[in-house]
Amino acid sequence: MKAADFLIAAKRVEIESLRQLVDVCNLVTELGNLVHSLQRERGLTNVYLASGGERLADARLQQIAVSVACEQKLQGLLQLLGGAQWRGSARLLSAVAYVLQGLVELNGLRVKMNGCELAPAKATTAFGRLIAGLLSVVGEVADSAGDPALSRGLVSLLNLMQGKEYAGQERAWVSIGFAQGAFDDRLKERQAHLQAAQKHALEVFNQFAEADLGERWRQIEASQSALELNRLRALVGGLAAGQAIAPEISEVWYDLATQRIDAMRSLELEAVAALQALSGARLAVAESEFKERQALLARLQPAEEGAPLLLTDRPPVSMLLGELAGGLEVAESGLARSLFDVIQEQGQHLNRVRVELEEARQALSERKLVEQAKALLIKNLGLSEEMAYRKIQQRAMDSNLRLAEVSQILIDAAKATGAKKVQTKRR
């Protein structure tokens, strides 16, 4: 094979990668639909269970039907796409497998929820784990994206979805307190943690989002329903542990929290639509460049026989004719762009892509570090997910470090402890 054959093959790989991204953008759409539906179902289920089945029973059953339809649509798309095209992405396939098994288990849990045989807290935890699995699929999709603009868009979308999930958890847990007619200290602390987690996720969203999406988010936060929701948050914050409060407020809280989450969902749909449009446009450009490159390479004049390519003096790029951007016409002088220049251009393009991807992938890497540190604290200290995150958050504030830096310290400490235990056993 010749150098030109490998250049063509490289462009084919790029096009195939972009085609896969078009498919996974459609997958992200269905994942978002299911996440949103499950978030609504979770909130309704909490009010239903906490009230002993007296409140929002019909609304919950209607929402379950919506969730099941979303599940079926996602499963149909996964079957259509298949797993073969994701070769080399074991983490993505594992995340999909986790989600599919979680959906099977959810059906069994719904039967218990129907008979109020499951505590609201356990129901919330079960929904939360499944939704976390769905979001991990989005995270793996973002991590596998090879286009900088698409990668940034996916990172932005993932953090918006994560912020919305924290908002959904807040809606669910606070609904329990209102429906029960009282809040204990642990429930109040959980709400404070979830508000802080939302803030962090949405800050990352703003960092990577396009300006118009960031402005839309600021409008949502300034809306009347958001202001009224903040007043209820302040009300909960001012309650003493165990102080009685009217259970009827649970439905007011649920409605206000839902309005905010629905607004976030609208913003999420805008972000997904932008990603779909961008992925389609990127693919069209790549396919056009592929055709141009094929034509260009076919017209290139071979180097002089016996001339060492890497040592031959070549005219500067500004003097080379037949530029891709300007068409493939060969100038009257007969000079054509050399194969070396095409190779050099390809290398420069790949280097730019690598540099631009680093920032987005760093945000994904930091998210994974936090998740890994949380898992270690849950396993080693027996903490809940909320308590583990709060511990990392508190240590970050106390030491003036970022969450990812604290997470790395905890992970390194756990590895060192594990290594010492292994050495001790060997002795």
Disulfide bonds with the S-S distance in Angstrom:
none
